[in-house]
Amino acid sequence: MPKDHGPSIKDDDRYEALREEGMSKEKAARIANTPADEMGERGAPGAYEEWSKDELYDKAREVGIDGRSSMSKTELIGALRKGA
């Protein structure tokens, strides 16, 4: 049974697997907390081009991307994909 990482981690199994692969705590938590319906084929949020700029901004705020308020839609997509 995986360790309980508290209420801030929604999928403890996924978090543990990502940490064992050497991923940082922050990035593993971000991925483990992404709902399955937002995950793409490779495990990253997909189809950002179909999202509105407001949706992209909200996601950027959720994951803590700095400078998001001055970014264009294209820049927000790039920052989210980069995992900045």
C-alpha positions in Angstrom: 0.0 0.0 0.0 1.4 3.4 -0.9 2.3 6.0 1.6 -0.4 8.6 2.3 1.0 11.9 1.2 -1.9 13.8 2.7 -4.8 15.7 1.1 -2.5 17.7 -1.2 -1.7 14.6 -3.3 -4.8 13.1 -5.0 -3.2 10.0 -6.5 -0.6 8.5 -4.1 0.2 5.5 -6.3 1.0 7.8 -9.3 3.0 10.2 -7.1 5.1 7.4 -5.7 5.8 5.9 -9.2 6.9 9.3 -10.5 9.1 10.0 -7.5 10.8 6.6 -7.9 11.5 7.6 -11.6 13.4 10.5 -10.2 10.9 13.3 -10.8 10.9 16.3 -8.4 8.3 16.4 -5.7 6.7 19.5 -7.3 6.4 18.0 -10.7 5.3 14.5 -9.4 2.6 16.2 -7.4 1.4 18.3 -10.3 1.0 15.3 -12.5 -0.5 13.1 -9.7 -3.1 15.8 -9.1 -4.1 16.2 -12.8 -7.5 14.5 -13.4 -7.4 11.5 -15.8 -9.7 13.2 -18.3 -7.1 16.0 -18.8 -4.2 13.6 -19.4 -2.9 13.1 -22.9 -1.4 9.9 -24.4 2.0 10.5 -22.8 0.6 11.6 -19.4 0.8 15.3 -20.1 -2.3 17.6 -20.4 -3.2 17.6 -24.0 -5.1 19.5 -26.6 -4.3 22.9 -25.1 -4.9 24.5 -28.5 -8.6 23.8 -27.9 -8.7 25.5 -24.6 -9.7 29.2 -24.2 -7.1 31.7 -23.0 -9.0 32.0 -19.7 -8.8 28.2 -19.2 -5.1 28.2 -20.0 -4.5 31.1 -17.6 -6.4 29.3 -14.8 -4.3 26.1 -15.4 -1.1 28.2 -15.4 -2.2 29.8 -12.1 -3.0 26.3 -10.7 0.5 25.0 -11.5 2.3 28.2 -10.4 3.6 29.6 -13.7 5.1 33.1 -13.1 4.4 35.9 -15.6 1.2 34.3 -16.8 -0.8 37.6 -16.8 1.2 39.1 -19.6 1.4 35.9 -21.7 -0.4 35.3 -25.0 -2.4 32.1 -25.5 0.6 30.6 -27.4 3.0 31.6 -24.7 0.7 30.0 -22.0 0.5 26.8 -24.0 4.3 26.7 -24.3 4.8 27.4 -20.5 2.3 24.7 -19.6 4.0 22.2 -21.9 7.4 23.1 -20.6 6.2 22.7 -17.0 7.6 26.1 -16.0 
